[in-house]
Amino acid sequence: MKIDRMDGHDWIELNENQKKEMVQQIIFRWKKNDFKVKVGSDYFVEALNSFYGNDITNTEKLTQVIAMIVAAENLITN
C-alpha cells in the first residue's frame, strides 16, 4: 500500500519492522530534499503507535499524523 493512502487501520496491521521501514522511507525523502531530521524512525513509530488504536484516530491518514507530529515538536529543519 502507498504511504499516502495509509491510515491508522493500516498502521496497526503492520509489524514493528514494517512500521520502521515505512517511517525510514519518509525520513529518507525528507533528507533527500535537504531537510535535517532531529529524531530517528523509532521516535516516529512510538508516536504513531501511541496515536493510533481507536476508532476516532484510526481514520486519520498516516502522512497527516506525521506532519502534525513534526509541526508540533519542530522535528525537521532545512
MDTraj code that builds the backbone (N, CA, C; nanometers):
import mdtraj as md
import numpy as np

residues = "MET LYS ILE ASP ARG MET ASP GLY HIS ASP TRP ILE GLU LEU ASN GLU ASN GLN LYS LYS GLU MET VAL GLN GLN ILE ILE PHE ARG TRP LYS LYS ASN ASP PHE LYS VAL LYS VAL GLY SER ASP TYR PHE VAL GLU ALA LEU ASN SER PHE TYR GLY ASN ASP ILE THR ASN THR GLU LYS LEU THR GLN VAL ILE ALA MET ILE VAL ALA ALA GLU ASN LEU ILE THR ASN".split()
xyz = np.array([
    [0.0838, -0.1184, 0.0000],
    [0.0000, 0.0000, 0.0000],
    [0.0881, 0.1246, 0.0000],
    [0.0422, 0.2259, -0.0705],
    [0.1160, 0.3520, -0.0763],
    [0.1031, 0.4271, 0.0560],
    [0.2104, 0.4889, 0.0948],
    [0.2149, 0.5613, 0.2211],
    [0.1053, 0.6664, 0.2289],
    [0.0837, 0.7411, 0.1217],
    [-0.0139, 0.8498, 0.1267],
    [-0.1585, 0.8021, 0.1355],
    [-0.1833, 0.6746, 0.1199],
    [-0.3190, 0.6198, 0.1321],
    [-0.3420, 0.5513, 0.2663],
    [-0.2361, 0.5352, 0.3437],
    [-0.2465, 0.4621, 0.4701],
    [-0.3130, 0.5447, 0.5793],
    [-0.3884, 0.4753, 0.6638],
    [-0.4453, 0.5378, 0.7822],
    [-0.4145, 0.4500, 0.9026],
    [-0.4746, 0.4791, 1.0149],
    [-0.4461, 0.4050, 1.1365],
    [-0.4844, 0.2588, 1.1301],
    [-0.5905, 0.2283, 1.0565],
    [-0.6305, 0.0882, 1.0413],
    [-0.5185, 0.0092, 0.9736],
    [-0.4570, 0.0706, 0.8729],
    [-0.3450, 0.0062, 0.8034],
    [-0.2228, -0.0026, 0.8945],
    [-0.1973, 0.1050, 0.9670],
    [-0.0804, 0.1118, 1.0542],
    [-0.0804, 0.0001, 1.1578],
    [-0.1910, -0.0212, 1.2236],
    [-0.1936, -0.1201, 1.3309],
    [-0.1834, -0.2636, 1.2789],
    [-0.2023, -0.2814, 1.1491],
    [-0.1874, -0.4144, 1.0892],
    [-0.0415, -0.4484, 1.0574],
    [0.0460, -0.3469, 1.0586],
    [0.1869, -0.3686, 1.0273],
    [0.2605, -0.4224, 1.1489],
    [0.3653, -0.5015, 1.1257],
    [0.4507, -0.5404, 1.2371],
    [0.5526, -0.4285, 1.2614],
    [0.6286, -0.4388, 1.3681],
    [0.7214, -0.3309, 1.4045],
    [0.8279, -0.3056, 1.2977],
    [0.8771, -0.4094, 1.2340],
    [0.9762, -0.3906, 1.1275],
    [0.9160, -0.3171, 1.0089],
    [0.7932, -0.3497, 0.9721],
    [0.7271, -0.2824, 0.8607],
    [0.7025, -0.1357, 0.8937],
    [0.6630, -0.1081, 1.0157],
    [0.6402, 0.0304, 1.0588],
    [0.7698, 0.1106, 1.0493],
    [0.8769, 0.0525, 1.1003],
    [1.0058, 0.1220, 1.0984],
    [1.0509, 0.1477, 0.9548],
    [1.0335, 0.0488, 0.8681],
    [1.0704, 0.0647, 0.7278],
    [0.9881, 0.1756, 0.6611],
    [0.8604, 0.1802, 0.6921],
    [0.7717, 0.2827, 0.6363],
    [0.8195, 0.4220, 0.6771],
    [0.8492, 0.4389, 0.8042],
    [0.8955, 0.5684, 0.8546],
    [1.0324, 0.6020, 0.7971],
    [1.1192, 0.5045, 0.7835],
    [1.2511, 0.5294, 0.7250],
    [1.2390, 0.5795, 0.5813],
    [1.1414, 0.5322, 0.5077],
    [1.1185, 0.5810, 0.3714],
    [1.0818, 0.7289, 0.3729],
    [0.9976, 0.7668, 0.4673],
    [0.9569, 0.9074, 0.4787],
    [1.0765, 0.9939, 0.5163],
    [1.1542, 0.9505, 0.6150],
    [1.2725, 1.0259, 0.6578],
    [1.3719, 1.0378, 0.5431],
    [1.3904, 0.9322, 0.4675],
    [1.4802, 0.9351, 0.3520],
    [1.4371, 1.0434, 0.2538],
    [1.3091, 1.0540, 0.2282],
    [1.2585, 1.1577, 0.1354],
    [1.2867, 1.2969, 0.1880],
    [1.2669, 1.3173, 0.3178],
    [1.2964, 1.4483, 0.3749],
    [1.4438, 1.4819, 0.3576],
    [1.5297, 1.3871, 0.3925],
    [1.6738, 1.4113, 0.3820],
    [1.7160, 1.4339, 0.2372],
    [1.6540, 1.3621, 0.1466],
    [1.6832, 1.3795, 0.0039],
    [1.6488, 1.5208, -0.0418],
    [1.5516, 1.5815, 0.0244],
    [1.5110, 1.7179, -0.0078],
    [1.5765, 1.8203, 0.0844],
    [1.6911, 1.7824, 0.1419],
    [1.7756, 1.8698, 0.2229],
    [1.7149, 1.9137, 0.3562],
    [1.6242, 1.8341, 0.4112],
    [1.5747, 1.8611, 0.5450],
    [1.6593, 1.7850, 0.6454],
    [1.6787, 1.8443, 0.7611],
    [1.7501, 1.7786, 0.8695],
    [1.6455, 1.7259, 0.9680],
    [1.6557, 1.5995, 0.9987],
    [1.5595, 1.5344, 1.0876],
    [1.6245, 1.5180, 1.2244],
    [1.5597, 1.5677, 1.3270],
    [1.6181, 1.5699, 1.4609],
    [1.6025, 1.4391, 1.5379],
    [1.5158, 1.3498, 1.4914],
    [1.4928, 1.2220, 1.5605],
    [1.4950, 1.1086, 1.4584],
    [1.5051, 0.9868, 1.5079],
    [1.5081, 0.8705, 1.4203],
    [1.3713, 0.8069, 1.4017],
    [1.3705, 0.7013, 1.3250],
    [1.2452, 0.6338, 1.2923],
    [1.1766, 0.5761, 1.4160],
    [1.2541, 0.5314, 1.5150],
    [1.1934, 0.4751, 1.6360],
    [1.1040, 0.5766, 1.7065],
    [1.1454, 0.7016, 1.7056],
    [1.0660, 0.8068, 1.7680],
    [0.9288, 0.8169, 1.7015],
    [0.9287, 0.8186, 1.5685],
    [0.8023, 0.8307, 1.4961],
    [0.7156, 0.7065, 1.5129],
    [0.7757, 0.5895, 1.5116],
    [0.6993, 0.4657, 1.5298],
    [0.6304, 0.4674, 1.6656],
    [0.7037, 0.5057, 1.7681],
    [0.6459, 0.5125, 1.9023],
    [0.5316, 0.6139, 1.9085],
    [0.5522, 0.7305, 1.8485],
    [0.4483, 0.8337, 1.8490],
    [0.3240, 0.7872, 1.7726],
    [0.3444, 0.7234, 1.6583],
    [0.2314, 0.6747, 1.5794],
    [0.1597, 0.5604, 1.6505],
    [0.2350, 0.4721, 1.7136],
    [0.1724, 0.3645, 1.7903],
    [0.0867, 0.4212, 1.9036],
    [0.1316, 0.5307, 1.9633],
    [0.0557, 0.5948, 2.0700],
    [-0.0685, 0.6650, 2.0169],
    [-0.0577, 0.7223, 1.8994],
    [-0.1689, 0.7978, 1.8412],
    [-0.2801, 0.7057, 1.7929],
    [-0.2431, 0.6040, 1.7187],
    [-0.3431, 0.5146, 1.6608],
    [-0.3887, 0.4098, 1.7613],
    [-0.5095, 0.3576, 1.7364],
    [-0.5574, 0.2495, 1.8201],
    [-0.7028, 0.2593, 1.8605],
    [-0.7714, 0.3653, 1.8152],
    [-0.9147, 0.3714, 1.8428],
    [-0.9887, 0.4208, 1.7189],
    [-1.1184, 0.4070, 1.7199],
    [-1.1984, 0.4384, 1.6013],
    [-1.1846, 0.5825, 1.5547],
    [-1.1637, 0.6734, 1.6454],
    [-1.1528, 0.8154, 1.6079],
    [-1.0203, 0.8444, 1.5392],
    [-0.9109, 0.8016, 1.5997],
    [-0.7801, 0.8336, 1.5425],
    [-0.7447, 0.7461, 1.4231],
    [-0.7980, 0.6271, 1.4163],
    [-0.7612, 0.5351, 1.3082],
    [-0.8035, 0.5825, 1.1699],
    [-0.8914, 0.6805, 1.1619],
    [-0.9342, 0.7314, 1.0311],
    [-0.8378, 0.8356, 0.9745],
    [-0.7473, 0.8848, 1.0576],
    [-0.6522, 0.9874, 1.0133],
    [-0.5443, 0.9261, 0.9247],
    [-0.5103, 0.9954, 0.8178],
    [-0.4068, 0.9481, 0.7256],
    [-0.2694, 0.9553, 0.7921],
    [-0.1876, 0.8563, 0.7628],
    [-0.0530, 0.8461, 0.8195],
    [0.0288, 0.9715, 0.7917],
    [0.0274, 1.0182, 0.6692],
    [0.1080, 1.1358, 0.6344],
    [0.0616, 1.2601, 0.7096],
    [-0.0683, 1.2729, 0.7339],
    [-0.1192, 1.3879, 0.8088],
    [-0.0766, 1.3818, 0.9549],
    [-0.0795, 1.2623, 1.0122],
    [-0.0399, 1.2472, 1.1520],
    [0.1093, 1.2747, 1.1682],
    [0.1895, 1.2252, 1.0768],
    [0.3334, 1.2527, 1.0832],
    [0.3587, 1.4027, 1.0697],
    [0.2870, 1.4692, 0.9817],
    [0.3026, 1.6136, 0.9662],
    [0.2656, 1.6869, 1.0950],
    [0.1609, 1.6405, 1.1624],
    [0.1222, 1.7027, 1.2893],
    [0.2300, 1.6824, 1.3954],
    [0.2879, 1.5630, 1.3998],
    [0.3945, 1.5344, 1.4975],
    [0.5153, 1.6240, 1.4706],
    [0.5538, 1.6329, 1.3441],
    [0.6685, 1.7157, 1.3060],
    [0.6441, 1.8614, 1.3411],
    [0.5260, 1.9138, 1.3075],
    [0.4957, 2.0540, 1.3318],
    [0.4868, 2.0837, 1.4816],
    [0.4209, 1.9974, 1.5557],
    [0.4014, 2.0211, 1.6986],
    [0.5322, 2.0184, 1.7758],
    [0.6271, 1.9380, 1.7282],
    [0.7505, 1.9197, 1.8032],
    [0.8731, 1.9751, 1.7302],
    [0.8503, 2.0417, 1.6173],
    [0.9588, 2.1048, 1.5419],
    [1.0738, 2.0070, 1.5181],
    [1.0423, 1.8947, 1.4524],
    [1.1383, 1.7858, 1.4390],
    [1.2219, 1.7872, 1.3111],
    [1.1892, 1.8726, 1.2166],
    [1.2737, 1.8844, 1.0977],
    [1.3021, 2.0299, 1.0691],
    [1.4188, 2.0532, 1.0121],
    [1.4593, 2.1874, 0.9704],
    [1.5224, 2.1769, 0.8327],
    [1.5333, 2.2903, 0.7663],
    [1.6042, 2.2890, 0.6373],
    [1.7128, 2.3914, 0.6350],
])
top = md.Topology()
chain = top.add_chain()
for i, resn in enumerate(residues, 1):
    res = top.add_residue(resn, chain, resSeq=i)
    for name in ("N", "CA", "C"):
        top.add_atom(name, md.element.get_by_symbol(name[0]), res)
traj = md.Trajectory(xyz[None], top)
